[in-house]
Amino acid sequence: MKPYCYITFSTTFSAIRAEEMLKSQEYIYKMVPVPRSISSSCGTALNCHCEHIKSIKLYLKSNNVEMENYYQVNEMGIKTPQVKILDLDKDKE
């Protein structure tokens, strides 16, 4: 199965602000409840295509939207999904 990527937020305000900022962009995304396999302070996460997560992160960061973490989740049918925390700050924009 194709992996999904998620951006989590520390506050509901940040999640709502991210959604408002992205409405004017071409990205395909969806605001969803945080998957059980991911822990977050806020109950809302942004689900997006993994190939777009870095550019979405840069766009939101340039608009001062606070994000908590970035995840890649590989669904495995009835098995527990594999979760990988993405280090998108590795190459220091």
C-alpha positions in Angstrom: 0.0 0.0 0.0 1.1 3.6 -0.7 2.3 5.4 2.5 0.4 8.4 3.8 2.1 11.5 5.3 0.8 13.6 8.2 1.7 16.9 9.8 0.6 17.3 13.4 0.0 20.5 15.3 0.4 21.3 19.0 -2.8 23.4 19.0 -6.2 23.3 17.3 -5.6 27.0 16.4 -2.5 26.0 14.4 -4.4 23.2 12.6 -7.2 25.6 11.6 -4.7 28.2 10.5 -2.9 25.7 8.3 -6.1 24.7 6.7 -7.0 28.3 6.0 -3.5 29.0 4.5 -3.7 25.9 2.2 -7.1 26.7 0.8 -5.4 29.1 -1.7 -2.8 26.5 -2.8 -2.9 23.6 -5.2 -1.9 20.9 -2.7 -4.1 17.9 -2.2 -4.6 17.5 1.5 -7.3 16.6 4.1 -7.7 17.6 7.7 -8.2 14.4 9.7 -8.3 13.1 13.3 -4.8 12.1 14.3 -4.3 8.4 13.6 -4.0 6.2 16.7 -0.5 5.2 15.7 0.6 8.8 16.1 0.6 10.8 19.3 -0.2 14.6 19.3 -1.2 17.4 21.6 -3.9 18.4 19.2 -6.5 16.0 17.8 -6.3 17.2 14.2 -3.6 16.3 11.6 -3.1 17.3 8.0 -3.0 14.2 5.7 -1.1 14.8 2.4 0.8 13.1 -0.4 4.3 12.3 0.8 5.9 13.9 -2.2 4.3 17.2 -1.1 5.0 17.2 2.6 8.2 19.1 2.5 6.8 21.9 0.3 3.7 22.1 2.4 5.9 22.4 5.5 8.0 25.2 3.9 4.8 27.1 2.8 3.2 26.8 6.3 6.5 27.7 8.0 6.9 30.8 5.8 3.4 31.9 6.9 4.3 31.4 10.6 2.1 28.3 11.2 3.4 26.2 14.1 3.7 22.5 13.3 4.6 19.8 15.7 5.9 16.7 13.8 5.9 15.1 10.4 5.1 11.4 9.9 5.0 8.8 7.2 2.5 5.9 7.9 2.5 2.7 6.0 -0.8 0.9 6.3 -0.4 -2.8 6.5 -4.0 -4.1 6.3 -5.1 -5.6 9.6 -1.5 -5.4 11.1 -0.3 -2.4 13.1 0.8 0.4 10.7 4.5 1.3 10.4 5.1 4.8 11.6 8.2 6.8 10.7 8.9 10.3 12.1 10.3 12.4 9.2 13.2 14.8 9.9 12.3 17.5 7.4 14.8 20.0 9.1 17.7 17.7 8.2 18.8 19.8 5.2 18.1 23.1 6.9 16.1 25.1 4.4 
